[in-house]
């Protein structure tokens, strides 16, 4: 029999489903008989509980289970017969006026929208690129030196200087009153590395071990501590220890210590260049992909199924709770997190997911096996044991699904960039690496 589907509004549809009451009753009776074999009740041996007792205790829940199963199958069959692409789960409710011997239910649901993608040739996209400079390699090697530096105590007569690690006690007051977070003992930091505000760094420079000093400090207006932002404090600082840093020389021994196969400075620089080039590729790709997604979002017309948006909202709220739990928040699973703060992002994700899905389907942009393998191998190259990383990815379906999603998005980005009005821009290395 043909399925009657009623259009309510936009993507919302409704259909009435019927299931034979006798079939439901027989299935309920069958399940109750199976349950009676194992159910326990006071005063009866296992397997000897009367059916009337079993039905009284479990009849309603078993009937609800059977009805849900039957209606679920009926809905799936009807949707398939009507060639519907259902978005999300249907809402099922009893319906009045069922034919004799039948149970009737109304299923209200949404369908996937028609996605209309405009002329991609009219889309304007800025495509960026960047190069790894010698200066970038020098800065990276300097970071590697700092990671392997040592500190030795300075003579008591010498004052603290740039690059020294100092251990201090300090107390800050605003208008003569202490404030939260303004006091510490045995606090350690390296002068000139941005751990402290510049005024604080300047105040400590030149101090000797055992010396105490008071100096003013004005907190920036945009300081993260809102209680002190824009205010001026007086800090009393006492220096407990001053240590000068010693950086390793950039020589073949240094290269060997970093695991460079050839053990030479030239080989070390080449390793650093390759690693930076890999990071540049990933960042350039991500930035260009974001530009493509923005252009696609503007070029496409579609309605958003609220069921999909609600599902995405639920996942984002759960992820936020999981993050709070990871940070040690007590009762994170009960934390009140308003969905509305995630709604714009959820709607964008659903919108782009539908657009990308349409482009992939219409243009055969699915991820190919060799693309998946190549992407995994590229990721693995940044690890000490690439073969183990590759096996780690290949051995897990969820991880492979994540890789596939990235490769598909890359295919879509290349497809769009090949058709849009593209302007190329070479970014300075530092700008690319510091961009959020």
C-alpha positions as CSV (number, residue, x, y, z in Angstrom):
1,X,0.0,0.0,0.0
2,X,1.3,3.5,-0.9
3,X,2.7,5.5,2.0
4,X,0.9,8.8,2.6
5,X,3.4,11.5,3.7
6,X,2.0,14.9,4.9
7,X,4.2,18.0,4.6
8,X,3.9,20.2,7.7
9,X,6.4,23.0,7.1
10,X,9.7,23.3,5.4
11,X,11.5,20.0,6.1
12,X,9.0,18.6,8.6
13,X,6.9,15.6,7.5
14,X,4.3,13.3,9.1
15,X,3.0,9.9,8.4
16,X,0.6,7.5,10.1
17,X,1.8,4.0,10.9
18,X,-0.3,1.0,11.8
19,X,0.7,-2.3,13.3
20,X,-1.7,-5.3,13.8
21,X,-2.7,-5.5,17.5
22,X,-2.7,-9.3,17.3
23,X,0.9,-9.4,16.2
24,X,1.9,-7.1,19.1
25,X,0.0,-9.3,21.6
26,X,1.6,-12.5,20.3
27,X,5.1,-11.0,20.5
28,X,4.4,-9.7,24.0
29,X,3.2,-13.1,25.2
30,X,6.3,-14.8,23.6
31,X,8.7,-12.4,25.3
32,X,7.0,-12.8,28.6
33,X,7.2,-16.6,28.4
34,X,11.0,-16.3,27.7
35,X,11.3,-13.9,30.6
36,X,9.4,-16.3,32.9
37,X,12.2,-18.9,32.5
38,X,14.7,-16.8,34.4
39,X,12.7,-14.2,36.4
40,X,12.9,-14.4,40.2
41,X,10.1,-13.7,42.7
42,X,9.8,-14.2,46.4
43,X,8.0,-17.5,47.2
44,X,8.7,-19.1,43.8
45,X,11.5,-21.2,42.5
46,X,13.4,-19.8,39.4
47,X,11.4,-20.8,36.3
48,X,8.2,-21.5,38.3
49,X,6.9,-18.0,38.6
50,X,3.2,-17.9,37.3
51,X,2.6,-16.1,34.0
52,X,0.1,-13.8,35.8
53,X,2.8,-12.6,38.2
54,X,5.3,-12.1,35.3
55,X,2.7,-10.2,33.3
56,X,1.7,-8.0,36.2
57,X,5.4,-7.0,36.9
58,X,6.8,-6.8,33.4
59,X,3.8,-6.6,31.0
60,X,3.8,-2.9,30.5
61,X,7.5,-2.5,29.9
62,X,7.6,-5.5,27.5
63,X,4.6,-4.2,25.6
64,X,6.3,-0.8,25.2
65,X,9.4,-2.5,24.0
66,X,7.5,-4.6,21.4
67,X,5.5,-1.6,20.2
68,X,8.7,0.5,19.8
69,X,10.3,-2.3,17.8
70,X,7.3,-2.8,15.6
71,X,6.7,0.9,15.0
72,X,10.4,1.4,14.3
73,X,10.4,-1.3,11.7
74,X,7.2,0.0,10.2
75,X,8.7,3.5,10.0
76,X,11.9,2.3,8.3
77,X,9.9,0.3,5.8
78,X,7.6,3.2,5.0
79,X,10.5,5.7,4.7
80,X,12.2,3.3,2.3
81,X,9.1,2.8,0.2
82,X,8.5,6.6,0.0
83,X,12.2,7.1,-0.8
84,X,12.7,9.5,2.1
85,X,16.0,10.6,3.5
86,X,15.1,11.0,7.1
87,X,17.2,13.5,9.2
88,X,17.4,12.5,12.8
89,X,15.0,10.3,14.8
90,X,11.2,10.5,14.3
91,X,8.9,11.5,17.2
92,X,6.3,8.8,17.6
93,X,2.9,9.4,19.3
94,X,-0.3,7.3,19.4
95,X,-2.9,8.3,16.8
96,X,-6.7,8.2,17.2
97,X,-9.1,6.6,14.8
98,X,-7.1,3.4,14.1
99,X,-8.9,0.7,12.0
100,X,-10.3,-2.2,14.0
101,X,-7.6,-4.6,15.1
102,X,-4.8,-2.1,14.4
103,X,-2.7,0.2,16.5
104,X,-2.0,3.6,14.9
105,X,0.9,6.0,15.5
106,X,1.8,9.3,14.0
107,X,5.5,9.7,13.1
108,X,6.7,13.3,12.9
109,X,10.2,13.8,11.4
110,X,12.4,15.9,9.2
111,X,13.9,15.1,5.8
112,X,17.3,16.1,4.4
113,X,17.1,19.4,2.5
114,X,17.8,20.1,-1.1
115,X,21.2,21.7,-1.2
116,X,21.6,24.3,-4.0
117,X,25.2,25.4,-4.6
118,X,25.7,28.5,-6.6
119,X,28.2,29.2,-9.3
120,X,31.6,28.4,-7.7
121,X,33.3,30.3,-10.5
122,X,31.9,33.5,-8.9
123,X,33.3,32.7,-5.4
124,X,36.4,34.8,-4.4
125,X,38.9,33.0,-2.2
126,X,42.3,34.1,-0.9
127,X,44.7,31.2,-1.0
128,X,47.8,31.6,1.3
129,X,51.2,30.0,1.3
130,X,54.4,30.4,3.3
131,X,58.0,29.5,3.1
132,X,60.4,28.2,5.7
133,X,63.2,30.8,6.0
134,X,66.7,30.4,7.4
135,X,65.7,32.7,10.2
136,X,62.8,30.4,11.2
137,X,65.3,27.5,11.3
138,X,67.6,29.5,13.5
139,X,64.8,30.4,15.9
140,X,63.7,26.7,16.1
141,X,67.3,25.6,16.9
142,X,67.5,28.3,19.5
143,X,64.3,26.8,21.1
144,X,65.9,23.4,21.1
145,X,69.0,24.9,22.8
146,X,66.8,26.4,25.5
147,X,65.1,23.1,26.1
148,X,68.5,21.6,26.9
149,X,70.0,24.5,28.9
150,X,71.4,24.3,32.4
151,X,71.5,26.8,35.2
152,X,74.3,27.6,37.7
153,X,74.1,29.9,40.6
154,X,75.6,33.3,40.1
155,X,78.1,34.8,42.6
156,X,76.3,36.8,45.3
157,X,77.9,40.0,44.1
158,X,76.3,39.8,40.7
159,X,72.9,41.2,39.9
160,X,70.1,39.5,38.0
161,X,70.3,39.9,34.2
162,X,68.4,39.0,31.1
163,X,68.0,35.2,30.8
164,X,68.8,34.5,34.4
165,X,66.5,32.2,36.4
166,X,65.5,34.0,39.7
167,X,63.8,32.6,42.8
168,X,61.9,35.3,44.7
169,X,59.3,36.0,47.4
170,X,56.9,38.8,46.5
171,X,53.8,40.5,47.8
172,X,51.7,43.0,45.9
173,X,49.3,45.6,47.3
174,X,46.8,48.0,45.8
175,X,46.1,51.1,47.8
176,X,47.9,49.4,50.7
177,X,45.7,46.3,50.6
178,X,46.8,42.7,49.5
179,X,44.9,41.2,46.6
180,X,44.2,37.6,45.5
181,X,47.1,36.0,43.6
182,X,49.5,38.9,44.5
183,X,51.7,36.9,46.9
184,X,54.1,34.0,46.5
185,X,57.2,32.5,48.1
186,X,59.9,30.7,46.3
187,X,58.5,31.8,43.0
188,X,60.8,31.0,40.0
189,X,60.9,32.6,36.5
190,X,63.4,33.4,33.8
191,X,63.9,37.1,33.2
192,X,63.0,38.3,29.7
193,X,61.0,35.3,28.5
194,X,57.6,36.8,29.0
195,X,56.5,34.8,32.1
196,X,56.0,38.0,34.0
197,X,54.8,41.5,32.9
198,X,57.7,43.6,31.5
199,X,57.5,46.1,34.4
200,X,58.0,43.2,36.8
201,X,61.0,41.9,34.8
202,X,62.5,45.4,34.8
203,X,62.0,45.7,38.5
204,X,63.9,42.5,39.3
205,X,66.7,43.2,36.9
206,X,69.9,44.1,38.7
207,X,68.8,42.9,42.1
208,X,71.2,40.7,44.1
209,X,70.6,37.7,46.3
210,X,69.1,38.7,49.6
211,X,68.1,42.2,48.4
212,X,64.6,43.5,48.9
213,X,63.0,46.1,46.8
214,X,59.6,47.8,46.3
215,X,58.5,49.0,42.9
216,X,55.2,50.1,41.3
217,X,53.5,48.1,38.5
218,X,50.4,49.0,36.5
219,X,48.4,46.1,35.2
220,X,47.2,46.4,31.6
221,X,43.6,47.3,31.0
222,X,43.0,44.0,29.3
223,X,44.8,41.9,32.0
224,X,43.2,38.5,32.5
225,X,42.7,39.1,36.2
226,X,39.7,41.4,36.0
227,X,39.9,42.5,39.7
228,X,43.3,44.1,39.1
229,X,43.1,45.1,35.4
230,X,44.0,48.7,34.9
231,X,45.1,49.2,38.5
232,X,48.5,50.1,39.9
233,X,50.1,47.9,42.6
234,X,53.2,48.2,44.7
235,X,55.3,45.0,44.8
236,X,57.8,44.1,47.6
237,X,60.3,41.6,46.1
238,X,63.0,39.7,47.9
239,X,65.6,37.8,45.8
240,X,66.4,34.3,47.2
241,X,68.5,32.8,44.3
242,X,69.9,33.9,41.0
243,X,71.0,31.4,38.4
244,X,72.7,32.1,35.1
245,X,71.7,30.0,32.1
246,X,74.2,28.0,30.0
247,X,73.2,27.1,26.5
248,X,74.8,24.2,24.7
249,X,76.9,25.0,21.7
250,X,75.5,24.4,18.2
251,X,77.9,21.8,17.1
252,X,78.0,18.2,16.0
253,X,77.6,16.9,19.6
254,X,74.5,19.0,19.9
255,X,73.1,17.5,16.7
256,X,73.9,13.9,17.9
257,X,72.2,14.6,21.2
258,X,69.0,15.5,19.3
259,X,69.1,12.2,17.5
260,X,70.1,13.5,14.0
261,X,71.2,10.4,12.1
262,X,74.2,12.0,10.4
263,X,75.2,13.8,13.6
264,X,76.1,17.1,11.9
265,X,74.8,20.6,12.2
266,X,74.0,20.6,8.5
267,X,71.9,17.5,8.9
268,X,70.2,19.0,12.0
269,X,69.2,22.1,10.0
270,X,67.8,19.9,7.3
271,X,65.7,17.9,9.8
272,X,64.4,21.1,11.3
273,X,63.6,22.5,7.8
274,X,61.6,19.3,6.9
275,X,59.7,19.4,10.2
276,X,58.8,23.1,9.8
277,X,57.8,22.5,6.1
278,X,55.5,19.7,7.2
279,X,53.9,22.0,9.9
280,X,53.6,24.8,7.3
281,X,51.8,22.5,4.9
282,X,49.3,21.5,7.6
283,X,48.7,25.1,8.6
284,X,48.4,26.4,5.1
285,X,46.0,23.6,4.2
286,X,43.8,24.2,7.3
287,X,43.7,28.0,6.6
288,X,42.8,27.5,2.9
289,X,40.3,24.9,3.8
290,X,38.6,27.4,6.2
291,X,38.5,30.0,3.4
292,X,36.9,27.5,1.1
293,X,34.3,26.5,3.7
294,X,33.4,30.2,4.2
295,X,32.9,30.6,0.5
296,X,30.8,27.5,0.2
297,X,28.6,28.6,3.1
298,X,27.9,31.9,1.3
299,X,27.3,30.2,-2.0
300,X,24.8,27.6,-0.9
301,X,21.1,27.7,-0.2
302,X,19.5,25.1,2.1
303,X,17.2,24.7,5.1
304,X,18.7,23.2,8.3
305,X,17.1,20.2,9.8
306,X,16.6,21.1,13.5
307,X,17.0,17.4,14.5
308,X,20.6,17.5,13.2
309,X,21.3,20.8,14.8
310,X,19.9,19.5,18.1
311,X,22.1,16.4,17.8
312,X,25.2,18.5,17.2
313,X,24.3,20.7,20.2
314,X,24.0,17.7,22.4
315,X,27.4,16.4,21.3
316,X,29.0,19.8,21.9
317,X,27.6,20.2,25.4
318,X,28.8,16.7,26.3
319,X,32.2,17.5,24.9
320,X,32.3,20.7,27.1
321,X,31.3,18.6,30.1
322,X,34.0,16.1,29.3
323,X,36.5,18.9,29.1
324,X,35.5,20.3,32.4
325,X,35.8,16.9,34.0
326,X,39.3,16.5,32.5
327,X,40.2,19.8,34.1
328,X,39.2,18.4,37.5
329,X,35.8,20.2,37.9
330,X,33.6,18.5,40.5
331,X,30.2,17.3,39.2
332,X,31.1,18.3,35.7
333,X,28.4,16.0,34.3
334,X,25.8,18.2,36.1
335,X,27.3,21.5,35.2
336,X,24.7,23.9,33.7
337,X,25.9,24.6,30.2
338,X,23.4,26.7,28.1
339,X,23.1,25.3,24.6
340,X,22.6,28.7,23.0
341,X,26.3,29.5,23.4
342,X,27.0,26.6,21.0
343,X,24.1,27.1,18.6
344,X,25.8,29.3,16.0
345,X,28.7,26.8,15.8
346,X,26.4,23.8,15.7
347,X,24.4,25.4,12.9
348,X,27.5,26.1,10.9
349,X,28.8,22.6,11.4
350,X,25.5,21.1,10.2
351,X,25.3,23.5,7.3
352,X,28.8,22.8,6.1
353,X,28.4,19.0,6.6
354,X,25.4,19.0,4.3
355,X,27.1,21.2,1.7
356,X,30.3,19.1,1.7
357,X,28.2,15.9,1.5
358,X,26.4,17.2,-1.6
359,X,29.6,18.2,-3.3
360,X,31.2,14.8,-2.5
361,X,28.2,12.9,-3.8
362,X,27.8,15.0,-7.0
363,X,31.4,15.1,-7.9
364,X,32.9,11.8,-6.7
365,X,35.2,13.4,-4.1
366,X,35.3,10.4,-1.7
367,X,38.6,9.6,-0.1
368,X,40.6,7.0,-2.0
369,X,42.7,4.3,-0.2
370,X,46.0,5.7,-1.4
371,X,45.0,9.2,-0.1
372,X,44.2,7.8,3.3
373,X,47.5,5.9,3.4
374,X,49.5,9.0,2.3
375,X,47.8,11.3,4.9
376,X,48.6,8.8,7.7
377,X,52.2,8.4,6.6
378,X,52.6,12.2,6.5
379,X,51.2,12.5,10.1
380,X,53.5,9.7,11.2
381,X,56.7,11.3,10.0
382,X,56.6,13.8,12.9
383,X,56.9,11.0,15.4
384,X,59.9,9.1,16.6
385,X,58.5,5.7,15.4
386,X,56.4,6.3,12.3
387,X,55.6,2.6,11.7
388,X,53.9,2.3,15.1
389,X,51.9,5.4,14.5
390,X,50.7,4.1,11.1
391,X,49.6,0.8,12.8
392,X,47.9,2.8,15.5
393,X,45.7,4.6,12.9
394,X,45.1,1.5,10.7
395,X,44.0,-0.5,13.7
396,X,41.1,1.7,14.8
397,X,37.9,2.4,12.8
398,X,37.2,5.6,14.7
399,X,40.6,7.0,14.0
400,X,40.4,6.0,10.3
401,X,37.0,7.7,10.1
402,X,38.6,10.9,11.4
403,X,41.4,10.6,8.8
404,X,38.8,10.0,6.0
405,X,36.8,13.1,7.0
406,X,40.0,15.2,6.8
407,X,40.9,13.8,3.4
408,X,37.4,14.3,2.0
409,X,37.5,18.0,3.2
410,X,40.9,18.3,1.4
411,X,39.4,16.9,-1.8
412,X,36.5,19.4,-1.5
413,X,38.9,22.3,-0.9
414,X,41.0,21.4,-4.0
415,X,37.8,21.0,-6.1
416,X,36.5,24.4,-5.1
417,X,39.9,26.2,-5.5
418,X,40.1,24.7,-9.0
419,X,36.9,26.6,-10.0
420,X,36.8,29.8,-7.9
421,X,38.4,33.2,-8.4
422,X,41.6,32.6,-6.4
423,X,44.1,35.3,-5.3
424,X,47.4,34.0,-3.9
425,X,49.1,35.5,-0.9
426,X,52.5,34.6,0.5
427,X,52.4,35.0,4.3
428,X,55.4,35.6,6.5
429,X,56.4,32.4,8.3
430,X,55.8,34.0,11.7
431,X,52.4,35.3,10.8
432,X,51.2,31.8,9.7
433,X,52.6,30.1,12.8
434,X,51.1,32.6,15.3
435,X,47.7,32.8,13.7
436,X,44.9,31.3,15.8
